[in-house]
Amino acid sequence: MDPSNKSLPPAALWSTIATVLFTCAALTAFAAGGFTEKDILGRWYRGDHLGYNVDLTVSPDHTYKASWTGDEIDPKTNRPGEYGNARGKWKLEEDRLVITPQKESKETKGDISTMRLQRRRGKVVLVPVRPLPVPTIFHLDPMMVFERESR
């Protein structure tokens, strides 16, 4: 090789270009949140652990189920009574969990809607994109997030 020729050999040049492109792609994914379906599958909880509790299950078959419970105890089951429920389809679009309800009870209509995924203190949370239609009697934060259930 001629020592006066300071250009990179073709193999090294392509390797450098590939490394730069890979790094740019990785940084772009990280900047956009870099969320995958694995980040959202499973059980989630939103509520005050008193009168407003929502359990959300996001399944691998792109369906979801939600159940609202409260402080009234069902005498037959000795568990919190269910106020309403919903089910439908979901899809992940960048940092948004897009919700398409197929069935909602009238008491809970609109409570589960499209949410933005965010990382807070190292954990993924589901944040409403618009204020929740929670009754004001609960005195809850209308932007209350879903957190991964840890029970």
N, C-alpha and C positions, 0 to 999 in steps of 0.2 A: 504494500500500500504506500502511496506517495505521501510523505510527511507534510508536504506543503498543502495538501488537500484537507481542509478542516471540516468538510461536511460529514454528516453521519452516514454510516453504511445503510443501505436500504432496510435491512432487517431491524436495526436499532431504531430507525426513523419510524417504521410502522409500529414497533413496540411502544415508542414514546407517544405516538398519536393515539393508540388504543388506550393507554393508561390515562391520558388526558380526557378522552371521551368518557371512559368509565367513571372517572372521578366527577366529571360534570353531571353525568346521569345520576350518580349516587347523591350528590349535593342537591340536585333538583328534587329528587324523591324525598330527601330529608326535609327540605324547605317546605314542600307541600304536605308534610305530615308523615309521609311514608307509611300510611296505614294499609293493612291487609285485612282480609276477612277474618283471619285468626284473631285480630285485635278486637273484634266485635262479637264473635260467637260466644254463647253461654248465657248465664243468668245475670241480670242487672236489677238494681233497686233504686227507687227514688221515693222519698217521703220524709215524714217527721217521726216515724215509729209510734205514732199515736192514731190520729184520725184519718190520715192520708198516707197510704202505702201502695206503691205500684211495683209489682214484680213483672219484669220483662224477660222473656226467653227468646234469644235470637238463634235460630237453628241453621245448620249447614245447608239445608234444602231451600234456603232463601225464604223461609216463612218465619213469622214471629207470633208470639202469644203474649198477652198482657192480662193481668188480673189486678183489680183495685180492691183493697181491703181496708177496714178501719177499726175503730175501737169497740164496735158492737160484737159480742161473742155469739156465735151460732150455738144454740143449746143442744143441737143434735150432734155436732162434731167437736164442740168445746174449742173451736178455732175462730179466729176473726172472721166476721161475716164478709161475704163478697158483695161489693157495691156495683161492680160492673166488670166487663171484660172486652177484649178486642183481639182480633187476629187478622193477619194479612201477609203481604209480601214485603221484602226489603231488597235493596241493592246498594252497593258501595260505589260512590262516585267521588273519587279523590278523598277529601276529608269530610264527606257528608254521608250519613246513613239515611238513604231515601226510603221513606215509609209509604206504602200504599195499602191503606186499610181495606179489608174485604168484608169485615163484620165488626161493628162497634155497638155496644149497648148505649141507649140514649143518655144515660147518666154520665158517660165518659167520652162522649163523641168529641173528637179533636184533641184529646189529651196526649195521644201518642201521634207524633208527626215527625217530619224530617228533622234530623239533629246533626249538629256539627261535632266531629271527633276532635278532642283536644287532649294534650298531655298536661297533667297537673301533678306536681310532686312525683313525677316518674310513673304515674298511672294514667290510663286512658279513661276519659269520662265522655258521656254523651250530653251535649249542651243543646237546649232548644234554640231554634233559629228565630222564634218569636215567642212572646210571653205565653205561658200556659193558661188555659181557661179554667184554672182551679177556682172553686168558689172562695170568695173573700172571707167567709167565716173561718177558714182554716188559717188565715194570716200567714200564708206561706210565700216564700220567694217565688215570683212567677217565672224566674229563670233557673229553677232548681234542676240540677243535673242528675243523670243516672250514673251510679258507680257500680263497679263489678261487685256482685254479691259475694260475701265472704262467709256465709253460714256453712 
